[in-house]
């Protein structure tokens, strides 16, 4: 998620570099070499885009909860709801009928997309922005609660 907040969160969490998920392998290799050398490995166009967004914020009112909800897939929304309810990985996996390793992967993706470093931060952000109020309960129809503007994962 190449947003200023996402890039800042990655470095705040101790990252040495930041590459987009669609970066070519050569770009990932260059970033790894820079990071090993102790340099910050961020593509100039990502930094330029981040600075542009920070210096020229969108003037329209932004519904943060709706924006965050659109970033998550329906499955990730269900995981976030379960995280906010205090479920651990084992309970999330059992409740969703998935393997614990799959549940861990979903949790990590939710944290990354929301730009937070912990389950607690994710739950607090979701509650603060009203995201949980818009999401369907686990097992319900997430699309119905999210409305027609919901988009699944961008790739």
C-alpha positions in Angstrom: 0.0 0.0 0.0 2.2 2.8 -1.2 0.8 5.6 0.9 2.7 8.1 2.9 1.3 6.5 6.1 2.1 3.0 4.9 5.7 4.0 4.0 6.2 5.8 7.3 4.7 2.9 9.3 7.1 0.4 7.6 10.1 2.5 8.6 8.7 3.1 12.1 8.4 -0.6 12.5 12.1 -1.0 11.7 12.1 -1.6 7.9 15.3 -0.8 6.0 13.5 -0.5 2.7 10.1 -0.3 1.0 9.2 -1.8 -2.3 5.8 -2.1 -4.0 4.2 -5.5 -4.3 4.4 -5.3 -8.0 8.1 -4.4 -8.2 10.1 -6.4 -10.6 12.6 -8.8 -9.1 15.5 -6.6 -10.2 14.1 -3.7 -8.2 13.7 -5.9 -5.1 17.3 -7.1 -5.5 18.6 -3.5 -5.7 16.6 -2.6 -2.6 18.0 -5.6 -0.7 21.6 -4.6 -1.6 20.9 -1.0 -0.5 19.3 -2.2 2.8 22.2 -4.5 3.5 24.6 -1.6 3.0 22.7 0.4 5.6 20.9 2.7 3.1 17.2 3.4 3.0 15.8 1.5 0.1 12.8 3.4 -1.3 12.1 4.0 -5.0 12.4 7.7 -5.8 8.9 7.7 -7.4 7.4 6.3 -4.2 9.0 9.1 -2.1 7.9 11.7 -4.7 4.4 10.4 -4.6 4.4 10.4 -0.8 5.7 13.9 -0.6 3.2 15.1 -3.2 0.3 13.6 -1.3 1.6 15.0 2.0 2.1 18.5 0.6 -1.1 18.6 -1.4 -3.7 16.7 0.6 -7.0 15.9 -1.1 -9.4 18.8 -0.4 -12.5 16.5 -0.3 -13.7 15.3 3.0 -12.3 11.8 3.5 -14.3 9.1 5.3 -11.4 7.2 6.8 -13.5 4.2 7.8 -14.9 3.8 4.3 -11.5 4.3 2.7 -10.0 1.6 5.0 -12.9 -0.8 4.4 -12.4 -0.5 0.6 -8.7 -1.5 1.0 -9.7 -4.8 2.6 -11.2 -7.9 1.0 -14.4 -9.3 2.6 -12.3 -12.1 4.2 -9.8 -9.5 5.7 -12.8 -7.6 7.0 -14.0 -10.7 8.8 -10.5 -11.3 10.2 -10.4 -7.6 11.4 -13.7 -8.0 13.2 -12.5 -11.2 14.9 -9.2 -9.4 15.9 -11.2 -6.5 17.3 -13.3 -9.0 19.3 -10.0 -10.3 20.9 -9.8 -13.6 19.1 -6.3 -15.1 18.8 -5.0 -16.9 15.6 -6.3 -20.3 16.7 -9.9 -19.0 17.3 -9.9 -17.0 14.1 -8.8 -20.1 12.2 -11.4 -22.3 13.8 -14.2 -19.7 13.4 -13.4 -19.2 9.7 -12.7 -22.9 9.0 -9.1 -22.2 7.8 -5.7 -23.3 8.8 -3.9 -21.3 11.6 -1.1 -20.4 9.1 -3.8 -18.9 6.7 -5.3 -17.0 9.6 -1.9 -15.6 10.5 -1.3 -14.5 6.9 -4.7 -12.8 6.8 -3.9 -11.0 10.1 -0.5 -9.8 8.7 -2.1 -8.5 5.5 -4.8 -6.6 7.5 -2.0 -5.0 9.7 0.0 -4.1 6.6 -2.9 -2.6 4.7 -4.0 -0.6 7.7 -0.5 0.6 8.3 -0.4 -0.5 11.9 2.1 -2.7 13.8 -0.1 -4.7 16.1 -3.6 -6.3 16.5 -4.4 -3.8 19.2 -3.6 -0.9 16.9 -5.7 -2.4 14.2 -8.7 -2.8 16.5 -8.3 0.7 17.8 -8.1 2.2 14.3 -11.1 0.2 13.2 -13.1 1.4 16.2 -12.0 5.0 16.0 -12.9 5.3 12.3 -16.2 3.5 12.5 -15.0 0.7 10.3 -16.4 -1.9 12.6 -19.9 -0.3 12.5 -19.9 -0.6 8.7 -18.7 -4.2 8.5 -21.0 -7.2 8.7 -20.6 -9.6 11.6 -18.6 -12.8 11.0 -20.5 -15.2 8.9 -22.8 -12.4 7.6 -22.8 -10.8 4.1 -19.9 -8.4 4.2 -21.0 -6.9 0.8 -24.4 -5.9 2.1 -23.0 -4.0 5.0 -20.3 -2.3 3.0 -22.5 -1.0 0.3 -22.1 -0.7 -3.4 -18.8 1.3 -3.1 -16.9 -1.7 -1.7 -14.0 -2.9 -3.9 -11.9 -6.0 -3.3 -8.2 -6.2 -3.3 -6.5 -4.0 -5.9 -3.6 -5.7 -7.6 
